[in-house]
Amino acid sequence: MTNDRPLFSIEKGWEVVQREANTLHVVVVGKIKGFLDQEVLRRSLLLVQLRHPLLNSHIVGPLDNLMFKTEGTEKIPLEVILNSEPEYWQTIFVNELNTKFENQKVLLRATLVKASAESTTNYLITRIHHSVIDAISAVNLHSEILSFCQKIVSHNQIPEVDKLAHPPSMEEIIDDYHIENNNAELSTSSQQIDTLPFEKYVPHQQRTCGFIQKQLNPSLSQQLIQRCKQEKVTVQGAICSAMMLALAKHLEPEDKDFYFSCLSPVEMRRKVNYPIGDEHMAVLISALTCFYTVNQKMSFWDLAKQATDQIKAKLKTREIYNGVFSFCQALEYCLENPEKTSNSVLVANIGKVKIPSDYGQLELEEISFGASINIFGSVFDVNVSTFQDKITFNFIYTKPLVSQTVIEKLIKDSMEYLVVSCS
């Protein structure tokens, strides 16, 4: 069955930045315990591709006539890498953030990293084109892959596949909301925002992503969540507060009030009257931009309260819907102004990952995600997920605009604000 159709506006935006700046694809990594046979994994990937119509497509055509096309789509490639270094998966994760996407062939690729062919510690890394997936469905896709692996091993045969219908685009879904001024831009401010200064400027095509992961153990994770509830703030608000205070601490002069913008992607599945579950691959996100005046002497919880209140207030407005329509203009602005940074801070938090950990002989111990951000300049960026009561922070930064030394200091201060404040 063919699923040929033109790309909608938000889907075009992702493809344009892929071609122009090799950026904004989604990378997911799962740590899996148990023997994961590569041939079983290959068969599982075939079943996943059969289940999801968007994975049976690839993108063709010039920028003014982009199309999803079924015929000619290749099988999802799987690369198996044997390396005994315990953290070698991080090298592959970074490579996937920075490797150009071969959109002409297939929209997803997978890499299995393990110490040896017999190893029972596995890292499954997937890289998916953002035109067909968001972080929530990308994480759920890992669960589907492992579920098919379990069924193949358990029954020693290829299981039946429940093929999903082609989901509508975000623009089709929210068109029924009759939003006024559909071309409205995302929140802007007449006041210039403060951001990390470029340490060395290069154009988009010469930039690469760096990656640093931090985690809060289950005890600290639960302390933070409970303290946020006591303070009547969200975890999102707390993370925004920690990162803005760390950024203010880094910038000079010490006694200055800084004006920051903080971008928060918004999951839209529960904000539209349309039955689309987490298992459906689709780009069902928008974003909110909030502005804050911050100095080093501010109370962590006061700033977290400000962030929480602003986000909650904007979620009641039309901005999250208008943001879908204005997304392409925002990306075009970033492409046309590579010397600028679009936001001070970006916090992409998908919250609690609602997938199982048990897949028969396999156990999913950890899962997290990241997206390449070369287009956004020197933004202080983190991708957050909570799984098995543990919060994982994947910080992505753009080199050489920002050095590893600077980002490590910012991360250290941010994590200290969170840990000290929740104790």
Number of C-alpha atoms within 10 A of each C-alpha: 7 11 14 16 13 16 19 16 18 24 23 21 20 21 24 21 21 21 15 12 19 25 30 23 29 23 26 22 24 21 17 23 18 16 15 25 15 15 11 18 21 19 16 23 24 17 21 22 20 17 19 21 22 27 24 26 27 24 24 16 12 9 12 8 10 18 19 19 20 20 13 12 18 17 18 18 15 19 12 13 17 14 14 12 9 10 9 16 23 17 11 18 23 19 14 25 26 21 14 14 22 15 17 15 17 23 27 28 20 22 20 22 24 24 17 13 15 11 16 16 19 22 26 24 26 23 24 24 26 26 27 25 24 22 28 25 19 26 27 18 22 20 22 18 20 26 17 24 28 21 18 17 15 12 9 10 9 15 14 10 12 11 13 14 11 13 17 14 18 23 17 10 14 19 12 10 11 9 15 10 11 15 14 17 17 20 14 12 10 5 9 11 18 18 23 21 15 18 13 10 17 15 15 23 13 12 21 21 22 23 19 16 15 14 16 19 14 15 10 18 20 16 17 22 16 14 18 21 12 9 13 14 21 20 20 20 23 29 23 26 30 25 26 31 24 23 28 27 19 16 17 11 10 12 12 15 16 22 18 22 25 24 23 20 17 18 19 17 18 11 14 15 11 11 9 16 11 18 16 24 25 26 24 28 21 22 21 18 22 18 20 18 16 20 20 19 13 12 14 19 19 14 22 25 20 19 24 20 16 17 20 13 10 14 16 9 10 14 21 22 27 21 23 23 25 20 22 20 18 15 19 14 14 20 19 10 16 17 16 18 21 23 23 24 24 22 21 23 23 19 14 14 16 14 17 15 17 16 17 14 13 20 17 22 15 19 24 25 28 27 27 24 25 29 30 26 30 27 27 27 27 26 20 24 25 22 20 17 16 18 23 23 26 20 23 24 26 26 21 18 21 22 15 15 8 13 22 13 13 22 23 13 19 20 19 14 19 21 16 9 17 18 9
